Amino acid sequence: MSVGLACALLLAAGCSGGGEDEGGGRKPDGGERSADGRAESSASAAPAKGSVKVVKTLTTGLKSPWGVAALPGGDLLVALRDSGQIVRVDDTSGKKTKVGTVPGVTAAGEGGLLGLAVPSDSPGMVYAYLTTASDNRIVRMLYDEKKAPGNQLGAPDTLLKGIPKGTIHNGGRIAFGPDKMLYAGTGESGKGDLSQDKKSLGGKILRMTPDGDPPGQGNPAADSVVYSYGHRNVQGLAWDRDKRLWASEFGQDTWDELNLIEPGRDYGWPDIEGKADKKGFQDPVEQWKPADSSPSGVAVVKGSVWMAGLRGERLWRIPLKGAEPAARPQAFLKGKYGRLRTVVPDPSGGGDGLWLVTSETDGRGSPKKGDDRILRLKVS
């Protein structure tokens, strides 16, 4: 890979029901708005029933893996939360190569080295979301694969700091959207009032330029990176073919959520949790009891949202018809691989491939020989 600038990392993490609390898309092309303001599309519905096949175990022996970013050639960059290391995993052999250690990471509780992102037009940059001694922040680093293993990262350039940190609810997922803006999901660090404070970066979805600045257009306030608010602990970000942004979020004791994100909307925390049909608040598209989910990463493949569950130890499929569910969610792999942290599309899979990362070594699992691992899935 050629040298480039590196990645920005994400926000705060969270907990669900005593187990673990631990955007946005633009109006779709050719789409319309429903009576409640939501984006709609004439897209056909995904089938009510899907399937999951574990094709292979790509690699094993990862310690507290968290964020994953796919490189243009197909290899994966994986963030190891507790050590602050980034490793590269060959997408064919599963061979692991240490890229480097991100300086300044202070791992404690749900904090540490969290989300990773690589811009499609600058694969020599790696963005990371990390917890420091004072805050959560997003940085980017040059990545030069031609250098010796372990020394391939440049010094981090801080793009955004001051995201509240805590033992819980640090958020941390980052991703580049179809508009080439950088999005980040943050948590409220256990202080629910921050979610409703538009001056705080906690409990938000943030949207910024690749340099960490407010985009000027597309955000509710031109001088702010805040895109949506009222979140408890956002853990997953993904876009569908119509450029709609979907986000997973930890509930507390009642409901975990899958939300359709639109700018300026209030997603309710701490005033409401789950579907409330209350004026001024945006209800989730789907909700789950925390014992069945405690959601982390999400991906959109084959017309469905795929959502990894930590406490629920399963992969959820939510088939879509435009901006609405096409059928009830389906659960796969229940209890088979333990806690599931991250799911990302496998671009080499012909449109039906996913990479799934387990999370048994994060301090809340029951690790077995070989944990943690990356699985290659074929889905429909």
C-alpha positions as CSV (number, residue, x, y, z in Angstrom):
1,M,0.0,0.0,0.0
2,S,1.2,3.5,-0.7
3,V,1.9,6.0,2.0
4,G,-1.0,8.2,3.0
5,L,-2.5,9.9,6.0
6,A,-4.0,7.8,8.7
7,C,-7.3,7.3,10.4
8,A,-9.6,8.8,12.9
9,L,-10.9,7.0,15.9
10,L,-14.1,7.1,17.7
11,L,-16.0,7.8,20.7
12,A,-17.4,6.3,23.8
13,A,-18.6,2.8,24.6
14,G,-21.6,1.5,26.6
15,C,-23.4,-1.2,28.6
16,S,-26.8,-3.0,28.3
17,G,-29.0,-4.4,31.0
18,G,-26.1,-5.1,33.4
19,G,-24.3,-7.0,30.6
20,E,-22.8,-4.3,28.4
21,D,-23.5,-0.8,27.3
22,E,-21.0,-1.6,25.8
23,G,-24.6,10.1,10.1
24,G,-26.1,10.6,8.3
25,G,-27.3,9.6,5.1
26,R,-28.6,12.2,2.8
27,K,-32.0,12.0,1.1
28,P,-31.8,9.0,-1.2
29,D,-31.5,9.7,-4.9
30,G,-35.0,9.8,-6.4
31,G,-36.5,9.3,-2.9
32,E,-39.4,11.0,-1.2
33,R,-40.3,11.9,2.4
34,S,-43.1,10.2,4.3
35,A,-45.6,12.1,6.4
36,D,-43.3,11.8,9.4
37,G,-40.3,13.1,7.5
38,R,-38.5,9.8,7.0
39,A,-36.7,9.0,3.8
40,E,-38.6,6.5,1.6
41,S,-37.5,4.6,-1.5
42,S,-39.2,2.5,-4.2
43,A,-36.6,-0.2,-3.5
44,S,-37.9,-3.7,-3.6
45,A,-38.1,-5.6,-0.3
46,A,-35.4,-8.0,0.9
47,P,-36.7,-11.6,1.3
48,A,-38.3,-12.2,4.6
49,K,-36.0,-15.2,5.3
50,G,-32.3,-15.2,4.8
51,S,-29.4,-17.5,5.5
52,V,-25.9,-17.5,7.0
53,K,-23.1,-19.9,6.2
54,V,-19.7,-19.8,8.0
55,V,-17.3,-20.3,5.1
56,K,-14.1,-20.3,7.1
57,T,-12.3,-19.1,10.2
58,L,-9.8,-16.5,8.7
59,T,-7.7,-16.0,11.8
60,T,-7.5,-16.7,15.5
61,G,-5.7,-15.5,18.6
62,L,-6.7,-11.8,18.5
63,K,-6.8,-10.1,21.9
64,S,-9.7,-7.7,22.5
65,P,-10.3,-6.9,18.8
66,W,-12.7,-3.9,18.2
67,G,-12.6,-1.8,15.1
68,V,-12.0,-3.2,11.6
69,A,-11.2,-1.5,8.3
70,A,-10.9,-3.2,4.9
71,L,-8.0,-2.1,2.7
72,P,-8.5,-1.8,-1.1
73,G,-6.9,-5.1,-1.8
74,G,-9.1,-6.9,0.7
75,D,-6.8,-7.3,3.7
76,L,-8.1,-6.1,7.1
77,L,-6.8,-3.7,9.6
78,V,-7.9,-4.6,13.1
79,A,-7.7,-2.5,16.3
80,L,-6.8,-4.3,19.5
81,R,-8.6,-2.3,22.2
82,D,-6.5,-3.0,25.3
83,S,-3.0,-3.0,23.8
84,G,-3.5,-0.1,21.4
85,Q,-2.1,-2.1,18.5
86,I,-3.3,-2.3,14.9
87,V,-2.7,-5.5,13.1
88,R,-3.1,-6.3,9.4
89,V,-4.8,-9.6,8.6
90,D,-4.3,-11.2,5.1
91,D,-7.7,-11.8,3.7
92,T,-6.7,-15.2,2.2
93,S,-4.2,-16.8,4.5
94,G,-5.2,-15.1,7.8
95,K,-1.6,-14.1,8.5
96,K,-1.3,-11.4,11.1
97,T,1.3,-8.5,10.7
98,K,1.7,-5.9,13.4
99,V,1.3,-2.5,11.8
100,G,2.1,-0.5,15.0
101,T,0.9,0.8,18.3
102,V,-1.1,4.0,18.5
103,P,0.4,6.2,21.2
104,G,-1.7,7.8,23.9
105,V,-4.2,5.0,24.3
106,T,-5.4,4.5,27.9
107,A,-7.4,1.3,28.0
108,A,-9.8,0.9,30.9
109,G,-13.3,-0.6,31.1
110,E,-14.9,-0.2,27.6
111,G,-12.3,2.4,26.5
112,G,-9.1,1.9,24.5
113,L,-8.3,1.7,20.8
114,L,-11.8,1.4,19.3
115,G,-13.0,2.2,15.8
116,L,-10.9,2.3,12.6
117,A,-11.6,3.7,9.1
118,V,-9.7,4.0,5.9
119,P,-10.9,6.4,3.2
120,S,-11.4,4.8,-0.2
121,D,-9.6,7.6,-2.0
122,S,-6.6,7.7,0.4
123,P,-5.7,4.2,1.5
124,G,-2.4,5.4,2.9
125,M,-4.3,7.0,5.8
126,V,-5.7,5.3,8.8
127,Y,-8.3,7.0,11.1
128,A,-8.8,5.8,14.7
129,Y,-11.0,6.5,17.6
130,L,-9.3,6.1,21.0
131,T,-9.6,6.7,24.7
132,T,-6.8,8.8,26.3
133,A,-6.2,9.7,29.9
134,S,-8.5,12.7,29.5
135,D,-11.0,12.1,26.7
136,N,-12.0,10.2,23.6
137,R,-10.6,11.5,20.4
138,I,-10.2,10.9,16.7
139,V,-6.8,10.8,15.1
140,R,-5.3,10.0,11.7
141,M,-2.0,8.4,10.9
142,L,0.2,7.8,7.8
143,Y,0.4,4.1,7.1
144,D,3.4,2.8,5.1
145,E,3.3,-1.0,4.6
146,K,6.8,-0.9,3.1
147,K,8.3,-0.2,6.5
148,A,9.3,-2.9,9.0
149,P,6.4,-4.6,10.8
150,G,5.5,-2.7,14.0
151,N,6.8,0.6,12.7
152,Q,4.4,1.3,9.8
153,L,2.4,4.0,11.5
154,G,3.2,7.7,11.5
155,A,2.7,10.0,14.4
156,P,-1.1,10.6,15.1
157,D,-2.6,13.9,14.0
158,T,-5.5,14.8,16.3
159,L,-8.6,15.8,14.4
160,L,-11.2,16.0,17.1
161,K,-10.7,15.8,20.9
162,G,-12.9,16.4,23.9
163,I,-15.4,13.6,23.4
164,P,-16.4,12.6,27.0
165,K,-14.8,9.4,28.3
166,G,-15.9,7.0,31.0
167,T,-15.4,3.4,32.2
168,I,-18.6,2.8,30.1
169,H,-20.3,4.3,27.1
170,N,-17.4,5.5,25.1
171,G,-19.0,4.9,21.7
172,G,-16.1,4.5,19.3
173,R,-17.4,3.5,15.8
174,I,-16.2,5.6,12.9
175,A,-16.8,5.3,9.2
176,F,-16.7,7.3,6.0
177,G,-20.0,7.9,4.4
178,P,-21.0,7.9,0.7
179,D,-20.5,11.7,0.9
180,K,-16.9,11.2,1.9
181,M,-17.5,12.8,5.2
182,L,-16.3,11.1,8.4
183,Y,-19.0,9.9,10.9
184,A,-18.5,8.9,14.5
185,G,-20.8,7.4,17.1
186,T,-20.2,8.5,20.6
187,G,-21.5,7.6,24.1
188,E,-22.5,9.7,27.0
189,S,-19.9,8.2,29.3
190,G,-22.6,7.3,31.8
191,K,-23.9,10.8,32.1
192,G,-27.3,10.8,30.4
193,D,-27.8,14.6,30.4
194,L,-24.9,15.0,27.9
195,S,-27.0,13.3,25.2
196,Q,-29.4,16.2,25.1
197,D,-26.7,18.9,25.4
198,K,-26.0,20.0,21.8
199,K,-22.8,21.6,23.0
200,S,-21.4,18.3,24.2
201,L,-19.9,15.7,21.9
202,G,-21.2,12.9,24.1
203,G,-24.2,10.8,23.1
204,K,-24.2,12.0,19.5
205,I,-23.5,11.0,16.0
206,L,-20.9,13.3,14.6
207,R,-20.3,14.3,10.9
208,M,-17.1,16.0,9.9
209,T,-14.7,16.6,7.0
210,P,-11.7,14.2,6.7
211,D,-9.7,17.0,8.5
212,G,-12.1,16.9,11.5
213,D,-13.8,20.2,10.7
214,P,-17.6,21.0,10.5
215,P,-18.6,20.3,6.9
216,G,-20.5,23.7,6.6
217,Q,-23.4,22.1,4.8
218,G,-25.5,19.1,5.7
219,N,-25.2,19.4,9.5
220,P,-28.0,21.0,11.6
221,A,-25.5,23.8,12.6
222,A,-22.9,24.9,10.1
223,D,-20.3,25.4,12.8
224,S,-20.8,22.1,14.6
225,V,-19.9,18.5,13.9
226,V,-23.0,17.3,15.8
227,Y,-25.3,15.5,13.3
228,S,-27.9,13.8,15.6
229,Y,-28.4,13.7,19.4
230,G,-30.2,11.9,22.2
231,H,-28.1,8.8,21.9
232,R,-26.9,6.6,24.8
233,N,-24.1,4.7,23.2
234,V,-23.8,4.3,19.4
235,Q,-21.8,1.3,18.4
236,G,-22.5,0.6,14.7
237,L,-22.7,2.8,11.5
238,A,-23.6,1.6,8.0
239,W,-25.2,3.0,4.9
240,D,-27.7,1.3,2.5
241,R,-27.7,1.6,-1.3
242,D,-29.9,4.7,-1.0
243,K,-27.3,6.4,1.2
244,R,-29.4,6.1,4.4
245,L,-27.5,5.9,7.6
246,W,-28.3,3.1,10.0
247,A,-27.0,3.0,13.6
248,S,-27.1,0.5,16.4
249,E,-27.3,1.6,20.0
250,F,-27.2,0.1,23.5
251,G,-30.3,0.6,25.6
252,Q,-30.1,0.4,29.4
253,D,-32.5,-2.2,30.9
254,T,-35.4,-2.1,28.5
255,W,-34.6,-1.8,24.7
256,D,-31.6,-1.9,22.5
257,E,-32.2,-0.1,19.2
258,L,-31.6,0.0,15.4
259,N,-32.1,3.6,14.3
260,L,-32.4,5.3,10.9
261,I,-30.4,8.5,11.3
262,E,-31.4,11.9,9.9
263,P,-29.8,15.2,10.7
264,G,-31.0,17.2,13.7
265,R,-33.3,14.4,15.0
266,D,-33.5,13.7,18.8
267,Y,-33.3,9.9,19.4
268,G,-34.6,10.3,22.9
269,W,-32.0,9.3,25.6
270,P,-32.3,9.7,28.5
271,D,-36.0,10.7,28.3
272,I,-37.1,7.6,26.4
273,E,-35.7,4.2,25.6
274,G,-37.1,2.2,22.6
275,K,-40.4,3.0,20.8
276,A,-42.4,5.6,22.6
277,D,-44.3,7.4,19.9
278,K,-43.7,10.7,21.7
279,K,-43.7,14.0,19.9
280,G,-40.2,15.5,19.3
281,F,-38.4,12.2,19.6
282,Q,-37.4,9.7,16.8
283,D,-38.4,6.1,17.5
284,P,-36.1,3.3,16.5
285,V,-36.9,1.1,13.5
286,E,-36.4,-2.0,15.5
287,Q,-35.8,-2.8,19.2
288,W,-34.6,-5.8,21.2
289,K,-34.4,-6.8,24.9
290,P,-30.7,-6.3,26.0
291,A,-30.3,-10.0,26.8
292,D,-31.0,-10.8,23.2
293,S,-28.8,-8.2,21.6
294,S,-26.5,-5.6,23.2
295,P,-25.6,-4.6,19.7
296,S,-22.3,-3.5,18.4
297,G,-21.2,-3.3,14.7
298,V,-23.6,-3.2,11.7
299,A,-23.2,-3.7,8.0
300,V,-25.7,-3.6,5.1
301,V,-25.4,-6.5,2.6
302,K,-28.0,-8.1,0.3
303,G,-30.7,-5.6,1.2
304,S,-30.5,-6.3,5.0
305,V,-28.9,-4.7,8.0
306,W,-26.6,-7.3,9.8
307,M,-26.1,-6.5,13.5
308,A,-23.5,-8.1,15.8
309,G,-24.7,-8.9,19.3
310,L,-22.5,-9.0,22.4
311,R,-24.6,-10.1,25.3
312,G,-27.0,-11.7,22.9
313,E,-24.2,-13.7,21.2
314,R,-25.9,-13.8,17.9
315,L,-26.0,-12.1,14.5
316,W,-29.2,-10.3,13.7
317,R,-30.6,-9.9,10.1
318,I,-33.1,-7.0,9.6
319,P,-34.5,-7.2,6.0
320,L,-35.3,-3.8,4.6
321,K,-37.8,-2.3,2.2
322,G,-36.6,1.2,1.7
323,A,-36.6,2.9,5.1
324,E,-38.7,0.3,6.8
325,P,-38.3,-3.4,7.9
326,A,-39.5,-5.8,5.3
327,A,-40.1,-8.6,7.9
328,R,-39.3,-9.5,11.5
329,P,-35.5,-9.8,12.4
330,Q,-33.9,-13.2,12.2
331,A,-31.2,-14.4,14.6
332,F,-28.2,-16.6,13.5
333,L,-25.2,-18.2,15.2
334,K,-26.9,-18.0,18.6
335,G,-24.3,-18.9,21.3
336,K,-22.0,-20.6,18.7
337,Y,-19.1,-18.2,18.8
338,G,-19.8,-16.2,21.9
339,R,-19.9,-12.4,21.9
340,L,-19.9,-10.7,18.5
341,R,-18.3,-7.3,18.2
342,T,-17.8,-6.2,14.6
343,V,-19.3,-7.0,11.2
344,V,-18.1,-5.5,7.9
345,P,-18.8,-6.3,4.2
346,D,-16.3,-8.5,2.4
347,P,-15.9,-6.7,-0.9
348,S,-14.4,-9.9,-2.5
349,G,-17.5,-11.9,-1.7
350,G,-19.5,-11.0,-4.8
351,G,-21.9,-8.9,-2.7
352,D,-22.9,-11.7,-0.3
353,G,-19.8,-11.8,2.0
354,L,-19.3,-10.5,5.6
355,W,-16.4,-10.5,8.0
356,L,-17.5,-11.2,11.6
357,V,-15.3,-10.5,14.6
358,T,-15.8,-12.2,18.0
359,S,-15.3,-10.5,21.3
360,E,-14.7,-13.1,24.0
361,T,-11.4,-11.6,25.3
362,D,-12.8,-8.2,26.2
363,G,-13.2,-9.0,29.9
364,R,-16.8,-10.0,29.7
365,G,-16.6,-13.2,27.7
366,S,-15.5,-16.7,28.5
367,P,-12.6,-17.1,26.1
368,K,-11.7,-20.5,24.7
369,K,-8.7,-21.7,22.8
370,G,-8.3,-19.6,19.6
371,D,-10.4,-16.6,20.7
372,D,-10.8,-14.1,19.4
373,R,-11.4,-14.9,15.8
374,I,-12.5,-13.5,12.4
375,L,-15.1,-15.5,10.5
376,R,-15.9,-15.3,6.8
377,L,-19.6,-15.5,6.2
378,K,-21.8,-16.0,3.1
379,V,-25.2,-14.5,3.6
380,S,-28.5,-14.1,1.8
